[in-house]
Amino acid sequence: MGYYTYILYSEKLDRYYIGSCEDMEVRIMQHNSGRNKSTKGGIPWQIKHTETFETRLTAISREIGIKKKKSRKYIEWLISSAG
């Protein structure tokens, strides 16, 4: 399987959310069920981008790296460049 870094998008909020997890199916269900405080207001969330890693640490490091950029343009570039 592996670990994932992902980018979600909420049309309702016109906002992106960056996270990491081990099981994408379970995680997107959690976000869209309203269980996650930080994404509750943006339901429904759509997966826009995922990256797969061998270790949890690498996935978390990538998540932090994307968040540190604090750039919507960078996030949108990642999404569009992945095609």
HTML snippet that shows the backbone in 3Dmol.js (N, CA, C, O; Angstrom):
<script src="https://3Dmol.org/build/3Dmol-min.js"></script>
<div id="view" style="width:600px;height:400px;position:relative"></div>
<script>
const pdb = `
ATOM      1  N   MET A   1       0.828  -1.188   0.000  1.00  0.00           N
ATOM      2  CA  MET A   1       0.000   0.000   0.000  1.00  0.00           C
ATOM      3  C   MET A   1       0.871   1.249   0.000  1.00  0.00           C
ATOM      4  O   MET A   1       1.228   1.723  -1.079  1.00  0.00           O
ATOM      5  N   GLY A   2       1.227   1.800   1.137  1.00  0.00           N
ATOM      6  CA  GLY A   2       2.039   3.001   1.200  1.00  0.00           C
ATOM      7  C   GLY A   2       1.359   4.099   1.994  1.00  0.00           C
ATOM      8  O   GLY A   2       0.339   3.878   2.648  1.00  0.00           O
ATOM      9  N   TYR A   3       1.934   5.266   1.924  1.00  0.00           N
ATOM     10  CA  TYR A   3       1.420   6.442   2.623  1.00  0.00           C
ATOM     11  C   TYR A   3       1.215   7.542   1.599  1.00  0.00           C
ATOM     12  O   TYR A   3       1.902   7.596   0.579  1.00  0.00           O
ATOM     13  N   TYR A   4       0.278   8.404   1.877  1.00  0.00           N
ATOM     14  CA  TYR A   4      -0.104   9.427   0.906  1.00  0.00           C
ATOM     15  C   TYR A   4      -0.020  10.835   1.475  1.00  0.00           C
ATOM     16  O   TYR A   4      -0.281  11.071   2.655  1.00  0.00           O
ATOM     17  N   THR A   5       0.347  11.748   0.611  1.00  0.00           N
ATOM     18  CA  THR A   5       0.164  13.172   0.854  1.00  0.00           C
ATOM     19  C   THR A   5      -0.893  13.573  -0.156  1.00  0.00           C
ATOM     20  O   THR A   5      -0.817  13.197  -1.326  1.00  0.00           O
ATOM     21  N   TYR A   6      -1.881  14.338   0.294  1.00  0.00           N
ATOM     22  CA  TYR A   6      -2.995  14.645  -0.593  1.00  0.00           C
ATOM     23  C   TYR A   6      -3.414  16.108  -0.494  1.00  0.00           C
ATOM     24  O   TYR A   6      -3.155  16.795   0.494  1.00  0.00           O
ATOM     25  N   ILE A   7      -4.073  16.553  -1.565  1.00  0.00           N
ATOM     26  CA  ILE A   7      -4.649  17.894  -1.593  1.00  0.00           C
ATOM     27  C   ILE A   7      -6.126  17.733  -1.909  1.00  0.00           C
ATOM     28  O   ILE A   7      -6.504  17.127  -2.912  1.00  0.00           O
ATOM     29  N   LEU A   8      -6.954  18.288  -1.031  1.00  0.00           N
ATOM     30  CA  LEU A   8      -8.397  18.290  -1.227  1.00  0.00           C
ATOM     31  C   LEU A   8      -8.838  19.696  -1.600  1.00  0.00           C
ATOM     32  O   LEU A   8      -8.149  20.674  -1.310  1.00  0.00           O
ATOM     33  N   TYR A   9      -9.993  19.784  -2.245  1.00  0.00           N
ATOM     34  CA  TYR A   9     -10.539  21.093  -2.604  1.00  0.00           C
ATOM     35  C   TYR A   9     -12.017  21.141  -2.238  1.00  0.00           C
ATOM     36  O   TYR A   9     -12.757  20.184  -2.464  1.00  0.00           O
ATOM     37  N   SER A  10     -12.436  22.270  -1.670  1.00  0.00           N
ATOM     38  CA  SER A  10     -13.838  22.517  -1.359  1.00  0.00           C
ATOM     39  C   SER A  10     -14.340  23.646  -2.245  1.00  0.00           C
ATOM     40  O   SER A  10     -13.867  24.778  -2.145  1.00  0.00           O
ATOM     41  N   GLU A  11     -15.301  23.338  -3.114  1.00  0.00           N
ATOM     42  CA  GLU A  11     -15.915  24.389  -3.938  1.00  0.00           C
ATOM     43  C   GLU A  11     -16.668  25.369  -3.053  1.00  0.00           C
ATOM     44  O   GLU A  11     -16.669  26.574  -3.301  1.00  0.00           O
ATOM     45  N   LYS A  12     -17.299  24.847  -2.037  1.00  0.00           N
ATOM     46  CA  LYS A  12     -18.099  25.659  -1.113  1.00  0.00           C
ATOM     47  C   LYS A  12     -17.272  26.791  -0.504  1.00  0.00           C
ATOM     48  O   LYS A  12     -17.742  27.924  -0.401  1.00  0.00           O
ATOM     49  N   LEU A  13     -16.042  26.480  -0.101  1.00  0.00           N
ATOM     50  CA  LEU A  13     -15.159  27.468   0.529  1.00  0.00           C
ATOM     51  C   LEU A  13     -14.131  28.047  -0.433  1.00  0.00           C
ATOM     52  O   LEU A  13     -13.453  29.022  -0.107  1.00  0.00           O
ATOM     53  N   ASP A  14     -14.012  27.445  -1.629  1.00  0.00           N
ATOM     54  CA  ASP A  14     -12.939  27.778  -2.576  1.00  0.00           C
ATOM     55  C   ASP A  14     -11.596  27.715  -1.853  1.00  0.00           C
ATOM     56  O   ASP A  14     -10.808  28.661  -1.866  1.00  0.00           O
ATOM     57  N   ARG A  15     -11.368  26.565  -1.224  1.00  0.00           N
ATOM     58  CA  ARG A  15     -10.191  26.390  -0.373  1.00  0.00           C
ATOM     59  C   ARG A  15      -9.584  25.003  -0.556  1.00  0.00           C
ATOM     60  O   ARG A  15     -10.279  24.026  -0.836  1.00  0.00           O
ATOM     61  N   TYR A  16      -8.252  24.950  -0.388  1.00  0.00           N
ATOM     62  CA  TYR A  16      -7.527  23.682  -0.447  1.00  0.00           C
ATOM     63  C   TYR A  16      -7.180  23.226   0.960  1.00  0.00           C
ATOM     64  O   TYR A  16      -7.025  24.033   1.876  1.00  0.00           O
ATOM     65  N   TYR A  17      -7.063  21.908   1.110  1.00  0.00           N
ATOM     66  CA  TYR A  17      -6.633  21.316   2.375  1.00  0.00           C
ATOM     67  C   TYR A  17      -5.543  20.304   2.044  1.00  0.00           C
ATOM     68  O   TYR A  17      -5.713  19.474   1.152  1.00  0.00           O
ATOM     69  N   ILE A  18      -4.428  20.371   2.758  1.00  0.00           N
ATOM     70  CA  ILE A  18      -3.309  19.447   2.540  1.00  0.00           C
ATOM     71  C   ILE A  18      -3.196  18.531   3.753  1.00  0.00           C
ATOM     72  O   ILE A  18      -3.260  18.991   4.893  1.00  0.00           O
ATOM     73  N   GLY A  19      -3.027  17.234   3.504  1.00  0.00           N
ATOM     74  CA  GLY A  19      -2.897  16.287   4.596  1.00  0.00           C
ATOM     75  C   GLY A  19      -2.099  15.069   4.171  1.00  0.00           C
ATOM     76  O   GLY A  19      -1.630  14.979   3.036  1.00  0.00           O
ATOM     77  N   SER A  20      -1.951  14.125   5.104  1.00  0.00           N
ATOM     78  CA  SER A  20      -1.282  12.859   4.801  1.00  0.00           C
ATOM     79  C   SER A  20      -2.009  11.745   5.545  1.00  0.00           C
ATOM     80  O   SER A  20      -2.644  11.982   6.573  1.00  0.00           O
ATOM     81  N   CYS A  21      -1.910  10.524   5.014  1.00  0.00           N
ATOM     82  CA  CYS A  21      -2.617   9.397   5.614  1.00  0.00           C
ATOM     83  C   CYS A  21      -2.062   8.082   5.066  1.00  0.00           C
ATOM     84  O   CYS A  21      -1.179   8.062   4.208  1.00  0.00           O
ATOM     85  N   GLU A  22      -2.606   6.996   5.589  1.00  0.00           N
ATOM     86  CA  GLU A  22      -2.229   5.676   5.094  1.00  0.00           C
ATOM     87  C   GLU A  22      -3.300   5.099   4.160  1.00  0.00           C
ATOM     88  O   GLU A  22      -2.979   4.329   3.255  1.00  0.00           O
ATOM     89  N   ASP A  23      -4.558   5.463   4.373  1.00  0.00           N
ATOM     90  CA  ASP A  23      -5.660   4.923   3.571  1.00  0.00           C
ATOM     91  C   ASP A  23      -6.509   6.078   3.032  1.00  0.00           C
ATOM     92  O   ASP A  23      -7.282   6.684   3.775  1.00  0.00           O
ATOM     93  N   MET A  24      -6.363   6.380   1.742  1.00  0.00           N
ATOM     94  CA  MET A  24      -7.056   7.525   1.142  1.00  0.00           C
ATOM     95  C   MET A  24      -8.575   7.383   1.185  1.00  0.00           C
ATOM     96  O   MET A  24      -9.278   8.356   1.456  1.00  0.00           O
ATOM     97  N   GLU A  25      -9.084   6.188   0.923  1.00  0.00           N
ATOM     98  CA  GLU A  25     -10.539   5.985   0.921  1.00  0.00           C
ATOM     99  C   GLU A  25     -11.145   6.317   2.274  1.00  0.00           C
ATOM    100  O   GLU A  25     -12.144   7.031   2.360  1.00  0.00           O
ATOM    101  N   VAL A  26     -10.538   5.798   3.324  1.00  0.00           N
ATOM    102  CA  VAL A  26     -11.027   6.052   4.679  1.00  0.00           C
ATOM    103  C   VAL A  26     -10.893   7.531   5.015  1.00  0.00           C
ATOM    104  O   VAL A  26     -11.798   8.125   5.600  1.00  0.00           O
ATOM    105  N   ARG A  27      -9.778   8.115   4.650  1.00  0.00           N
ATOM    106  CA  ARG A  27      -9.526   9.518   5.008  1.00  0.00           C
ATOM    107  C   ARG A  27     -10.498  10.474   4.329  1.00  0.00           C
ATOM    108  O   ARG A  27     -10.998  11.394   4.977  1.00  0.00           O
ATOM    109  N   ILE A  28     -10.780  10.286   3.047  1.00  0.00           N
ATOM    110  CA  ILE A  28     -11.718  11.185   2.364  1.00  0.00           C
ATOM    111  C   ILE A  28     -13.118  11.017   2.949  1.00  0.00           C
ATOM    112  O   ILE A  28     -13.869  11.988   3.044  1.00  0.00           O
ATOM    113  N   MET A  29     -13.475   9.797   3.340  1.00  0.00           N
ATOM    114  CA  MET A  29     -14.772   9.571   3.985  1.00  0.00           C
ATOM    115  C   MET A  29     -14.837  10.313   5.320  1.00  0.00           C
ATOM    116  O   MET A  29     -15.873  10.881   5.667  1.00  0.00           O
ATOM    117  N   GLN A  30     -13.734  10.309   6.067  1.00  0.00           N
ATOM    118  CA  GLN A  30     -13.696  11.027   7.343  1.00  0.00           C
ATOM    119  C   GLN A  30     -13.877  12.527   7.128  1.00  0.00           C
ATOM    120  O   GLN A  30     -14.632  13.178   7.851  1.00  0.00           O
ATOM    121  N   HIS A  31     -13.181  13.069   6.131  1.00  0.00           N
ATOM    122  CA  HIS A  31     -13.310  14.502   5.845  1.00  0.00           C
ATOM    123  C   HIS A  31     -14.746  14.847   5.441  1.00  0.00           C
ATOM    124  O   HIS A  31     -15.293  15.855   5.887  1.00  0.00           O
ATOM    125  N   ASN A  32     -15.342  14.025   4.612  1.00  0.00           N
ATOM    126  CA  ASN A  32     -16.685  14.320   4.106  1.00  0.00           C
ATOM    127  C   ASN A  32     -17.815  13.919   5.047  1.00  0.00           C
ATOM    128  O   ASN A  32     -18.979  14.207   4.770  1.00  0.00           O
ATOM    129  N   SER A  33     -17.489  13.262   6.148  1.00  0.00           N
ATOM    130  CA  SER A  33     -18.521  12.907   7.129  1.00  0.00           C
ATOM    131  C   SER A  33     -18.643  13.978   8.208  1.00  0.00           C
ATOM    132  O   SER A  33     -19.545  13.923   9.044  1.00  0.00           O
ATOM    133  N   GLY A  34     -17.738  14.948   8.188  1.00  0.00           N
ATOM    134  CA  GLY A  34     -17.796  16.025   9.174  1.00  0.00           C
ATOM    135  C   GLY A  34     -17.076  15.712  10.474  1.00  0.00           C
ATOM    136  O   GLY A  34     -17.199  16.461  11.444  1.00  0.00           O
ATOM    137  N   ARG A  35     -16.332  14.626  10.509  1.00  0.00           N
ATOM    138  CA  ARG A  35     -15.609  14.236  11.731  1.00  0.00           C
ATOM    139  C   ARG A  35     -14.351  15.058  11.978  1.00  0.00           C
ATOM    140  O   ARG A  35     -13.868  15.143  13.108  1.00  0.00           O
ATOM    141  N   ASN A  36     -13.825  15.659  10.922  1.00  0.00           N
ATOM    142  CA  ASN A  36     -12.597  16.441  11.048  1.00  0.00           C
ATOM    143  C   ASN A  36     -12.969  17.913  11.207  1.00  0.00           C
ATOM    144  O   ASN A  36     -13.553  18.515  10.306  1.00  0.00           O
ATOM    145  N   LYS A  37     -12.628  18.480  12.353  1.00  0.00           N
ATOM    146  CA  LYS A  37     -12.982  19.864  12.686  1.00  0.00           C
ATOM    147  C   LYS A  37     -12.528  20.872  11.622  1.00  0.00           C
ATOM    148  O   LYS A  37     -13.264  21.799  11.284  1.00  0.00           O
ATOM    149  N   SER A  38     -11.328  20.684  11.108  1.00  0.00           N
ATOM    150  CA  SER A  38     -10.771  21.671  10.177  1.00  0.00           C
ATOM    151  C   SER A  38     -11.365  21.594   8.768  1.00  0.00           C
ATOM    152  O   SER A  38     -11.184  22.524   7.981  1.00  0.00           O
ATOM    153  N   THR A  39     -12.067  20.512   8.432  1.00  0.00           N
ATOM    154  CA  THR A  39     -12.657  20.409   7.092  1.00  0.00           C
ATOM    155  C   THR A  39     -14.181  20.322   7.120  1.00  0.00           C
ATOM    156  O   THR A  39     -14.821  20.271   6.070  1.00  0.00           O
ATOM    157  N   LYS A  40     -14.746  20.306   8.290  1.00  0.00           N
ATOM    158  CA  LYS A  40     -16.189  20.150   8.482  1.00  0.00           C
ATOM    159  C   LYS A  40     -17.020  21.151   7.660  1.00  0.00           C
ATOM    160  O   LYS A  40     -18.028  20.776   7.061  1.00  0.00           O
ATOM    161  N   GLY A  41     -16.603  22.401   7.635  1.00  0.00           N
ATOM    162  CA  GLY A  41     -17.362  23.448   6.955  1.00  0.00           C
ATOM    163  C   GLY A  41     -17.270  23.437   5.445  1.00  0.00           C
ATOM    164  O   GLY A  41     -17.996  24.179   4.783  1.00  0.00           O
ATOM    165  N   GLY A  42     -16.398  22.618   4.881  1.00  0.00           N
ATOM    166  CA  GLY A  42     -16.192  22.636   3.436  1.00  0.00           C
ATOM    167  C   GLY A  42     -16.762  21.463   2.674  1.00  0.00           C
ATOM    168  O   GLY A  42     -16.505  21.320   1.478  1.00  0.00           O
ATOM    169  N   ILE A  43     -17.523  20.627   3.334  1.00  0.00           N
ATOM    170  CA  ILE A  43     -18.081  19.427   2.711  1.00  0.00           C
ATOM    171  C   ILE A  43     -18.937  19.817   1.510  1.00  0.00           C
ATOM    172  O   ILE A  43     -19.732  20.750   1.625  1.00  0.00           O
ATOM    173  N   PRO A  44     -18.814  19.154   0.370  1.00  0.00           N
ATOM    174  CA  PRO A  44     -17.981  17.985   0.096  1.00  0.00           C
ATOM    175  C   PRO A  44     -16.576  18.377  -0.375  1.00  0.00           C
ATOM    176  O   PRO A  44     -16.398  19.354  -1.102  1.00  0.00           O
ATOM    177  N   TRP A  45     -15.600  17.604   0.052  1.00  0.00           N
ATOM    178  CA  TRP A  45     -14.213  17.786  -0.371  1.00  0.00           C
ATOM    179  C   TRP A  45     -13.932  16.836  -1.520  1.00  0.00           C
ATOM    180  O   TRP A  45     -14.418  15.705  -1.538  1.00  0.00           O
ATOM    181  N   GLN A  46     -13.145  17.301  -2.480  1.00  0.00           N
ATOM    182  CA  GLN A  46     -12.755  16.484  -3.632  1.00  0.00           C
ATOM    183  C   GLN A  46     -11.242  16.288  -3.609  1.00  0.00           C
ATOM    184  O   GLN A  46     -10.492  17.217  -3.309  1.00  0.00           O
ATOM    185  N   ILE A  47     -10.802  15.078  -3.926  1.00  0.00           N
ATOM    186  CA  ILE A  47      -9.363  14.818  -4.024  1.00  0.00           C
ATOM    187  C   ILE A  47      -8.869  15.425  -5.332  1.00  0.00           C
ATOM    188  O   ILE A  47      -9.370  15.091  -6.407  1.00  0.00           O
ATOM    189  N   LYS A  48      -7.893  16.311  -5.238  1.00  0.00           N
ATOM    190  CA  LYS A  48      -7.339  16.964  -6.425  1.00  0.00           C
ATOM    191  C   LYS A  48      -5.943  16.458  -6.769  1.00  0.00           C
ATOM    192  O   LYS A  48      -5.521  16.533  -7.923  1.00  0.00           O
ATOM    193  N   HIS A  49      -5.222  15.941  -5.765  1.00  0.00           N
ATOM    194  CA  HIS A  49      -3.835  15.528  -6.008  1.00  0.00           C
ATOM    195  C   HIS A  49      -3.413  14.555  -4.913  1.00  0.00           C
ATOM    196  O   HIS A  49      -3.722  14.759  -3.739  1.00  0.00           O
ATOM    197  N   THR A  50      -2.707  13.499  -5.300  1.00  0.00           N
ATOM    198  CA  THR A  50      -2.117  12.583  -4.321  1.00  0.00           C
ATOM    199  C   THR A  50      -0.698  12.227  -4.745  1.00  0.00           C
ATOM    200  O   THR A  50      -0.379  12.175  -5.932  1.00  0.00           O
ATOM    201  N   GLU A  51       0.134  11.987  -3.758  1.00  0.00           N
ATOM    202  CA  GLU A  51       1.493  11.487  -3.979  1.00  0.00           C
ATOM    203  C   GLU A  51       1.680  10.313  -3.030  1.00  0.00           C
ATOM    204  O   GLU A  51       1.231  10.365  -1.885  1.00  0.00           O
ATOM    205  N   THR A  52       2.336   9.262  -3.491  1.00  0.00           N
ATOM    206  CA  THR A  52       2.531   8.051  -2.700  1.00  0.00           C
ATOM    207  C   THR A  52       3.974   7.948  -2.229  1.00  0.00           C
ATOM    208  O   THR A  52       4.909   8.244  -2.973  1.00  0.00           O
ATOM    209  N   PHE A  53       4.139   7.520  -0.975  1.00  0.00           N
ATOM    210  CA  PHE A  53       5.466   7.379  -0.372  1.00  0.00           C
ATOM    211  C   PHE A  53       5.568   6.046   0.359  1.00  0.00           C
ATOM    212  O   PHE A  53       4.560   5.456   0.747  1.00  0.00           O
ATOM    213  N   GLU A  54       6.791   5.586   0.538  1.00  0.00           N
ATOM    214  CA  GLU A  54       7.015   4.303   1.207  1.00  0.00           C
ATOM    215  C   GLU A  54       6.883   4.398   2.718  1.00  0.00           C
ATOM    216  O   GLU A  54       6.516   3.420   3.370  1.00  0.00           O
ATOM    217  N   THR A  55       7.177   5.564   3.283  1.00  0.00           N
ATOM    218  CA  THR A  55       7.118   5.699   4.739  1.00  0.00           C
ATOM    219  C   THR A  55       6.198   6.843   5.153  1.00  0.00           C
ATOM    220  O   THR A  55       5.993   7.802   4.409  1.00  0.00           O
ATOM    221  N   ARG A  56       5.657   6.717   6.344  1.00  0.00           N
ATOM    222  CA  ARG A  56       4.794   7.759   6.913  1.00  0.00           C
ATOM    223  C   ARG A  56       5.576   9.057   7.078  1.00  0.00           C
ATOM    224  O   ARG A  56       5.061  10.140   6.800  1.00  0.00           O
ATOM    225  N   LEU A  57       6.810   8.942   7.528  1.00  0.00           N
ATOM    226  CA  LEU A  57       7.650  10.117   7.749  1.00  0.00           C
ATOM    227  C   LEU A  57       7.846  10.919   6.460  1.00  0.00           C
ATOM    228  O   LEU A  57       7.796  12.149   6.480  1.00  0.00           O
ATOM    229  N   THR A  58       8.066  10.234   5.355  1.00  0.00           N
ATOM    230  CA  THR A  58       8.251  10.913   4.074  1.00  0.00           C
ATOM    231  C   THR A  58       6.967  11.623   3.645  1.00  0.00           C
ATOM    232  O   THR A  58       7.012  12.747   3.146  1.00  0.00           O
ATOM    233  N   ALA A  59       5.831  10.970   3.839  1.00  0.00           N
ATOM    234  CA  ALA A  59       4.544  11.584   3.485  1.00  0.00           C
ATOM    235  C   ALA A  59       4.287  12.827   4.334  1.00  0.00           C
ATOM    236  O   ALA A  59       3.832  13.849   3.819  1.00  0.00           O
ATOM    237  N   ILE A  60       4.574  12.744   5.618  1.00  0.00           N
ATOM    238  CA  ILE A  60       4.390  13.893   6.516  1.00  0.00           C
ATOM    239  C   ILE A  60       5.350  15.016   6.147  1.00  0.00           C
ATOM    240  O   ILE A  60       4.970  16.186   6.161  1.00  0.00           O
ATOM    241  N   SER A  61       6.582  14.671   5.819  1.00  0.00           N
ATOM    242  CA  SER A  61       7.566  15.689   5.414  1.00  0.00           C
ATOM    243  C   SER A  61       7.101  16.423   4.164  1.00  0.00           C
ATOM    244  O   SER A  61       7.258  17.639   4.061  1.00  0.00           O
ATOM    245  N   ARG A  62       6.532  15.691   3.219  1.00  0.00           N
ATOM    246  CA  ARG A  62       6.022  16.313   1.993  1.00  0.00           C
ATOM    247  C   ARG A  62       4.833  17.226   2.313  1.00  0.00           C
ATOM    248  O   ARG A  62       4.731  18.330   1.776  1.00  0.00           O
ATOM    249  N   GLU A  63       3.944  16.764   3.182  1.00  0.00           N
ATOM    250  CA  GLU A  63       2.796  17.576   3.611  1.00  0.00           C
ATOM    251  C   GLU A  63       3.280  18.897   4.207  1.00  0.00           C
ATOM    252  O   GLU A  63       2.780  19.965   3.853  1.00  0.00           O
ATOM    253  N   ILE A  64       4.245  18.820   5.105  1.00  0.00           N
ATOM    254  CA  ILE A  64       4.796  20.017   5.746  1.00  0.00           C
ATOM    255  C   ILE A  64       5.456  20.922   4.714  1.00  0.00           C
ATOM    256  O   ILE A  64       5.314  22.144   4.774  1.00  0.00           O
ATOM    257  N   GLY A  65       6.178  20.326   3.768  1.00  0.00           N
ATOM    258  CA  GLY A  65       6.838  21.103   2.720  1.00  0.00           C
ATOM    259  C   GLY A  65       5.853  21.903   1.881  1.00  0.00           C
ATOM    260  O   GLY A  65       6.101  23.066   1.560  1.00  0.00           O
ATOM    261  N   ILE A  66       4.737  21.277   1.529  1.00  0.00           N
ATOM    262  CA  ILE A  66       3.712  21.977   0.745  1.00  0.00           C
ATOM    263  C   ILE A  66       3.096  23.096   1.581  1.00  0.00           C
ATOM    264  O   ILE A  66       2.907  24.210   1.093  1.00  0.00           O
ATOM    265  N   LYS A  67       2.786  22.797   2.834  1.00  0.00           N
ATOM    266  CA  LYS A  67       2.172  23.801   3.712  1.00  0.00           C
ATOM    267  C   LYS A  67       3.098  24.990   3.960  1.00  0.00           C
ATOM    268  O   LYS A  67       2.639  26.128   4.049  1.00  0.00           O
ATOM    269  N   LYS A  68       4.397  24.727   4.071  1.00  0.00           N
ATOM    270  CA  LYS A  68       5.369  25.806   4.321  1.00  0.00           C
ATOM    271  C   LYS A  68       5.425  26.814   3.178  1.00  0.00           C
ATOM    272  O   LYS A  68       5.747  27.982   3.394  1.00  0.00           O
ATOM    273  N   LYS A  69       5.117  26.369   1.976  1.00  0.00           N
ATOM    274  CA  LYS A  69       5.132  27.275   0.818  1.00  0.00           C
ATOM    275  C   LYS A  69       4.058  28.356   0.953  1.00  0.00           C
ATOM    276  O   LYS A  69       4.214  29.461   0.435  1.00  0.00           O
ATOM    277  N   LYS A  70       2.971  28.030   1.651  1.00  0.00           N
ATOM    278  CA  LYS A  70       1.857  28.974   1.845  1.00  0.00           C
ATOM    279  C   LYS A  70       1.460  29.654   0.545  1.00  0.00           C
ATOM    280  O   LYS A  70       1.279  30.870   0.490  1.00  0.00           O
ATOM    281  N   SER A  71       1.329  28.845  -0.497  1.00  0.00           N
ATOM    282  CA  SER A  71       1.083  29.403  -1.819  1.00  0.00           C
ATOM    283  C   SER A  71      -0.012  28.642  -2.560  1.00  0.00           C
ATOM    284  O   SER A  71       0.147  27.466  -2.888  1.00  0.00           O
ATOM    285  N   ARG A  72      -1.103  29.313  -2.816  1.00  0.00           N
ATOM    286  CA  ARG A  72      -2.183  28.729  -3.607  1.00  0.00           C
ATOM    287  C   ARG A  72      -1.693  28.443  -5.027  1.00  0.00           C
ATOM    288  O   ARG A  72      -2.057  27.431  -5.627  1.00  0.00           O
ATOM    289  N   LYS A  73      -0.863  29.346  -5.559  1.00  0.00           N
ATOM    290  CA  LYS A  73      -0.316  29.151  -6.911  1.00  0.00           C
ATOM    291  C   LYS A  73       0.495  27.860  -6.985  1.00  0.00           C
ATOM    292  O   LYS A  73       0.386  27.110  -7.955  1.00  0.00           O
ATOM    293  N   TYR A  74       1.302  27.602  -5.966  1.00  0.00           N
ATOM    294  CA  TYR A  74       2.108  26.376  -5.941  1.00  0.00           C
ATOM    295  C   TYR A  74       1.199  25.145  -5.899  1.00  0.00           C
ATOM    296  O   TYR A  74       1.434  24.174  -6.619  1.00  0.00           O
ATOM    297  N   ILE A  75       0.178  25.184  -5.069  1.00  0.00           N
ATOM    298  CA  ILE A  75      -0.762  24.066  -4.962  1.00  0.00           C
ATOM    299  C   ILE A  75      -1.440  23.822  -6.307  1.00  0.00           C
ATOM    300  O   ILE A  75      -1.551  22.680  -6.754  1.00  0.00           O
ATOM    301  N   GLU A  76      -1.892  24.895  -6.947  1.00  0.00           N
ATOM    302  CA  GLU A  76      -2.561  24.747  -8.239  1.00  0.00           C
ATOM    303  C   GLU A  76      -1.591  24.273  -9.322  1.00  0.00           C
ATOM    304  O   GLU A  76      -1.984  23.549 -10.236  1.00  0.00           O
ATOM    305  N   TRP A  77      -0.338  24.678  -9.219  1.00  0.00           N
ATOM    306  CA  TRP A  77       0.684  24.187 -10.147  1.00  0.00           C
ATOM    307  C   TRP A  77       0.887  22.677  -9.957  1.00  0.00           C
ATOM    308  O   TRP A  77       0.969  21.935 -10.935  1.00  0.00           O
ATOM    309  N   LEU A  78       0.966  22.225  -8.698  1.00  0.00           N
ATOM    310  CA  LEU A  78       1.112  20.789  -8.417  1.00  0.00           C
ATOM    311  C   LEU A  78      -0.035  20.001  -9.039  1.00  0.00           C
ATOM    312  O   LEU A  78       0.176  18.976  -9.688  1.00  0.00           O
ATOM    313  N   ILE A  79      -1.242  20.496  -8.832  1.00  0.00           N
ATOM    314  CA  ILE A  79      -2.431  19.819  -9.350  1.00  0.00           C
ATOM    315  C   ILE A  79      -2.398  19.757 -10.878  1.00  0.00           C
ATOM    316  O   ILE A  79      -2.642  18.700 -11.460  1.00  0.00           O
ATOM    317  N   SER A  80      -2.101  20.870 -11.520  1.00  0.00           N
ATOM    318  CA  SER A  80      -2.112  20.905 -12.988  1.00  0.00           C
ATOM    319  C   SER A  80      -0.941  20.147 -13.605  1.00  0.00           C
ATOM    320  O   SER A  80      -1.081  19.570 -14.683  1.00  0.00           O
ATOM    321  N   SER A  81       0.201  20.140 -12.941  1.00  0.00           N
ATOM    322  CA  SER A  81       1.368  19.451 -13.506  1.00  0.00           C
ATOM    323  C   SER A  81       1.254  17.935 -13.390  1.00  0.00           C
ATOM    324  O   SER A  81       1.912  17.204 -14.131  1.00  0.00           O
ATOM    325  N   ALA A  82       0.426  17.462 -12.472  1.00  0.00           N
ATOM    326  CA  ALA A  82       0.239  16.017 -12.315  1.00  0.00           C
ATOM    327  C   ALA A  82      -0.662  15.460 -13.410  1.00  0.00           C
ATOM    328  O   ALA A  82      -0.670  14.258 -13.678  1.00  0.00           O
ATOM    329  N   GLY A  83      -1.425  16.362 -14.040  1.00  0.00           N
ATOM    330  CA  GLY A  83      -2.279  16.004 -15.175  1.00  0.00           C
ATOM    331  C   GLY A  83      -3.305  15.021 -14.839  1.00  0.00           C
ATOM    332  O   GLY A  83      -4.092  14.631 -15.702  1.00  0.00           O
TER     333      GLY A  83
END
`;
const viewer = $3Dmol.createViewer("view");
viewer.addModel(pdb, "pdb");
viewer.setStyle({}, {cartoon: {color: "spectrum"}});
viewer.zoomTo();
viewer.render();
</script>
